[in-house]
Amino acid sequence: MDWSNLQNLDFSSALDVFGGTGSVSYLLKRMGKEVTYNDYLRFNHHIGMAIIENDDTLLNQRDIDAILKPSPRTARHFVRDTFKGVYFTDEENTWIDNAVDQIRNIKAEPSILIYKQSLLYYGLFQSCLIKRPFNLFHRQQFAPEVSKREAGVWKQNHLDRDFNGLFAKFCLEASRSVFKGTRPCKAICCDALEISNTNHDLVYVDPPYFRKDARTETMDYLKSYHFLEGICAYDCWSDLLTMGLVTFG
């Protein structure tokens, strides 16, 4: 989506039905529109909260450093125990468990807590994605049949970079993206067919891509990004796996 495609349209409010990364909603917010960002996936909803609905809550270095400290609580080790040898190293899995625990327990004023957490989650999601081949969770990272091409892509995708540096980089990047819109914007997390408020001047629809004659492993967004979705539902992650709502391997 380019600004030139919208500049001659007369509208003041917009609904982005399949918000995804938030790029279209962000453009619309920059244009001074009242934007409702929607996405069914919870991890994407955090992105919408962080940079679309959020007008002025920022992260500072102290916020970031607090997440990088070892948790004083007896943190669960779900990622370490469940995904051993799948996507990340044992040390990295433990790091993710700690980061999730710290983000879930940060202290902030109630009015800004969700925005702080969403910005921090943004940093965590991006850090996980950039260390994955093709930025997906559709295959095991340590599978023996890995091709040379894939190994090269993994190396290119910052496989050897540590989570601390990546996390700090992406948190600050998200914080720099925050600005106050001309009109209030909102992020919601709904099935596209269940959005209650449809009173918008413009509706932007960019649904997932499907083909009747073929199905690739990356067509299923939940399978491709289930790891990030699980982070958002950490307490019931094991239930999602048991029910088969998310799969891995």
N, C-alpha and C positions, 0 to 999 in steps of 0.2 A: 504494500500500500504506500503510495506516494502522496504528498500534500497536494500536488497538482490535480490528482483525481477527485479531490474534495473541494477545492477552492471556489468553485462556481456553484456549489450546492448551498441552499439556504436552510440551515438547521442550527439549533443551539444545544440539543441534547442527543446523545447517541448510546445505543446498547451494543456492546461487543459480545456476541453470544458465545463464541468459542475463543476466549481471550488468549489462551496459551501463554506465550512469553510476555505478553502485555505490550508488544511493540506498537500495535495499531491503537490501543487505548492510550498509550503514552503520547503518540502523535496527536490524537484528538484532544487530549488534555492540554498539550502545548498550544493547540489552536484555540484554546479558551472555551472548549465545549464542556457541558455537563455530561460526564461519562459514567456509565455503569459497565464495569468489567465483570464478566462471568466466565467461570470455568468449573467443570465438574470435578477435576482433580484437586485434592487439597493442597498439594505442594504448589500448584500454579496459583491457587487462591492466595497463598502467602505472598507470592510475587505481586499480585494485584493489590494486596493490602500495603505492601512495602512502598511501591512507587506510583500507584494510581490513587488509591484512597488517601494515603498518607500525604499530608501537606507540609509538615514542618518538623516531624520527629527525625532526629539524626543520630548516628552512632559516633562515639568518640573512641580514642584509643583505649581508654579505660574499660569501655564496654567490651571491646574485642579481647583485651587481655584477660578479662574475667572469665570468658568462655574457655580460654586456653589453659587455665589453671586446672590442676587435678581436682575433681569434685570432692568436697569434704564429706559428702554422703556416701553411703554404700550403694553406688550406682549399679543398675542392672547391666548385664553384659550380653544383651540379646544379639547384637550384631556380631560380636566376637564369637559367641557360641554357635550361632545359626549359620553364618556365612563364612565360616573358616575355609580358606582356600578357594573361594568363589570369585569375589570381585576385588578384594584388597588384601593386603598382608595382615597378619595377626596384630601387629602394632597399629596399623591404620584402623582396623576394626575397633580396637580398644579406644583409639582417639575419637572415633565417631560416637561411640557409646557415651564417652565423657562429654563431648560437645553437646549432644542432645540433652543430656541431663542438666548441664549448665544453662542451656537456653530455656528449657522448661521451667527453671527455678530462678531466673533473674528477677531482680527487684527493680520496680519502676512505678511511677504514678499510674494508677489504674487507667487514666485517659490515654496514656501513650504506651502502655505495656505491650499490647498486641502489635503495634507498629515496630517497637524495638525488637520483639521476637521475630517478626516477619523479615525485618532487615537481616537479622542474624541467620535465620533459616535460609534466606537468599544466598548468603555467603557460604553456608554449608552445602546447599544444593549445587551451586556452581563449582565448588571445590571437588565434590564427588564426580560431577559430570565430566570435568576436564581431564580427570585421570582415567576415564573409561574409553575404550575403543569406540569410535564413532559417537561418543557421548551418550551411550545407551547401556542398559542393563539386560540385554537380551541373550548374552552368552557369558560363560565362565571366563574369567580372565586367565586362569591358569590351566586351561584345557591343553592336553598334550598335542592335539592335532592343530594347534595354532599355526597359521600360515605366516610366511615371512612378511607378506604385505601387512597383515594385521599387526604383527610385532612392530613393524615400522611405524604404523599409525599410533600404537600405544605409546611408543617412545616419544613421538611428536606431541602426543596429548599430555605431556608433563608427567609421565608415569613416575619419574624419579624425583619429582618435586615434592617437598613435604607439605602436609596439610596446614601447618601453622601459617606459612607464608601465603599459600593460596587463599586460605580463609580470610586473613587480614586484608589481602588485596581486594577480594570480591565484596567484603563488607563495606570497605571504604568506597568502592565503585558504586554500590547501591546507594550509599548515603549521599554521594555527590549527585545522584540522579533525582533526588527528592526536591520538589519545588511546590509552591502554593499555586493551585489552579485558579483561574478567573472565576470558575463556578465549582461548587462542591462535586466531588466524584466519589464513587462507591464501588467496592469489590464484593461480589457475591459468589456463592459456590452452589450452583443448582444444576440439575438436569435441564437441558435446553428446552424441554417440553413443559417444564414446571416453573418457569420464571413467571412470577406473579405480576410484576409491574412492567407492562409493555408500552407504557405511554411515553414513547420517545419519537423524536423527529426523524431519526435515522437508525436503522438496524444493520449492523455489519455481520455477515455470516461467512465464516471460513471453516467449514466442518472438516473432520478427518477424511483422508482420501481412501476410498475402497474401490476395488475392481471385482466384478462378478466372476471373471475367469481366472483369477489368481489371488493368492493370499501370501504375503511375506510376513516374516516374523516381526517386522517393525510396524506393521499396520495396527497392531494392538497397542495403543498408547499406554494402557495400564501395565502390560507385560514389559514394555520397553523402559518404563520409568517407575516400576513397582517399588524399587528400593527407596526412592524419594517419597513415595506415597506412604510407605511403611514408617519412615521417620516421623511423619506427621501423625501417625496413629501408633506410636511406640508402645503404649500399654496394651493394645489389642492386636499387635502385629502378628503374634503367633496364631491368633484366631483367624486372621485373614489368610494365612498360609494353610491352616487346617481346613478351612472352608473352600480352598482352591480359588479364592478371589484374586490372589496374586500367586505367581509361580516363579521359580528361578532355576537356573542350571541349563 
